[in-house]
Amino acid sequence: MSDTADAISRIQRIQDLLNGPPNREAVLDGLSAGTGRIALPRARPDIPVGLGQILAARKSRYRFHADPPDARELSSLLRWALGPQRTVRLPTGAEHRMRMAPSAGGLPSLAVYVAVRPGGDLPGGVFRHEADDDPDVQHLETLWSGDPTAALRSVLAQPDFAERAPITLLLVARLDTTLVKYPIRHYRTLHVDSGIAVQNLYLVATALDLAGCAVTGFDDHLITQLLRLPDTMFPTALFPLGRRPA
């Protein structure tokens, strides 16, 4: 077994110890296996709100406006909170694209998934977010088509969020892109990277008049099933999202 494979196996044992054994399978009522790519519209070119104003207004919100965020609002949130930022030149001479949410070593340590309830200009389903180095190019890769409400209720410790929030972002840590450089203790740093990403989501959502809430009460095993995650990935945080209530 390679050093990386051994580290992943040890982290999996830690995850199992922390989460306990799965006691049921993920509920997939209302969903069907889907394929295809949805191109998100170009994000807003800037966010003309002062940082102090955003910090003062930032808060967790548990209720959302009846009208869901549209595709451009989602695109703008993902682009400014988690998208590409600048290109740097590495000591090897190669170029590397940095992201809005900093991470240890500048590595792509997180993946983003999006669950959308039907009713807006995006179709209902569960998607994997894909961002190009070009900040204007973002896609949603379809995992499941349909209404994800029942599935979200089955994975959340507070299932009401599944019905309140029209969109749920799911942050997932990646071991395959990080343990190739760092030792097993980097498992802890992945949670720091996720926390930074969540704070970015809060601040950009506030600037866009959107509402969100960080959620860590969920069943890891069931989210792994829902998102079809390999052994090298595990969920770290959810971010129910909507428009700010009136």
C-alpha positions, 0 to 999 in steps of 0.5 A, spaced: 500 500 500 502 506 498 503 512 503 497 516 500 493 510 500 495 508 507 493 515 509 486 515 506 485 508 509 487 511 516 482 517 515 477 513 513 477 509 520 477 516 523 471 518 519 467 512 521 469 513 529 467 520 529 460 518 525 458 511 527 455 506 522 450 508 517 443 506 520 439 507 513 440 508 506 439 515 503 432 516 501 432 518 493 425 519 493 423 524 487 430 523 484 432 519 478 439 518 475 441 524 471 446 526 466 448 532 462 451 539 463 448 546 465 452 552 463 451 557 468 450 565 466 456 569 467 457 572 474 456 579 476 462 583 474 463 586 481 460 586 488 460 594 489 459 593 497 464 595 502 467 590 506 465 593 513 458 594 511 458 586 509 461 584 515 456 588 519 450 585 516 453 578 515 448 573 519 446 566 519 439 566 516 434 560 517 428 563 513 428 564 506 424 568 501 419 564 497 422 566 490 429 562 489 435 565 487 436 565 480 441 562 476 445 568 475 445 569 483 448 562 484 453 563 479 455 570 482 456 567 489 460 561 486 464 565 482 466 570 487 466 566 493 470 560 491 472 561 483 478 563 480 482 569 483 489 570 480 495 566 476 502 565 480 508 562 477 511 556 481 518 555 482 518 550 477 516 555 472 509 552 471 503 557 472 498 555 478 491 558 478 489 561 485 482 561 488 478 566 492 477 562 498 485 560 500 487 553 501 493 550 504 498 550 499 493 553 494 491 546 492 484 544 490 482 541 496 474 542 496 469 540 491 462 543 491 455 540 490 449 543 489 442 541 490 436 545 487 429 544 489 424 545 483 421 552 482 426 557 479 430 557 473 434 552 474 431 545 474 431 540 480 436 536 482 443 534 485 449 537 481 457 537 481 459 544 480 465 545 475 469 551 474 474 553 469 480 557 470 476 562 466 471 566 471 466 566 466 465 559 465 461 555 470 457 548 469 453 544 473 454 537 472 447 533 473 448 527 478 440 526 480 434 529 476 428 531 480 426 534 487 432 533 492 427 535 498 426 528 501 433 526 500 436 532 504 431 531 509 434 524 510 441 526 511 440 533 515 439 533 523 435 539 522 430 536 516 426 542 516 432 546 512 430 541 506 424 544 505 426 552 507 432 553 503 431 552 495 438 551 494 443 547 498 451 547 497 455 542 499 462 542 501 466 536 500 474 535 502 478 532 497 484 527 499 486 525 492 489 532 491 492 534 498 495 528 501 500 527 495 503 533 498 502 533 505 502 528 511 496 525 514 495 531 519 493 535 513 486 532 514 485 537 520 487 543 515 481 540 510 476 543 515 480 549 516 479 550 508 472 548 508 471 554 514 474 559 510 470 557 504 464 557 508 466 564 511 466 567 503 459 564 502 457 568 508 460 574 505 458 574 498 451 572 499 450 578 504 453 582 498 448 579 493 442 580 498 442 572 499 441 568 505 445 562 508 446 558 514 452 554 515 450 547 517 454 541 520 449 537 523 448 531 517 449 524 516 456 523 513 454 516 510 448 518 507 451 524 504 456 520 501 451 515 498 447 521 495 453 525 492 456 518 490 463 520 493 469 516 492 473 514 498 478 519 497 472 525 499 468 526 505 463 532 506 465 537 511 459 543 511 452 544 508 450 551 506 442 552 505 441 558 501 435 563 499 434 570 497 433 574 504 427 574 507 422 581 506 
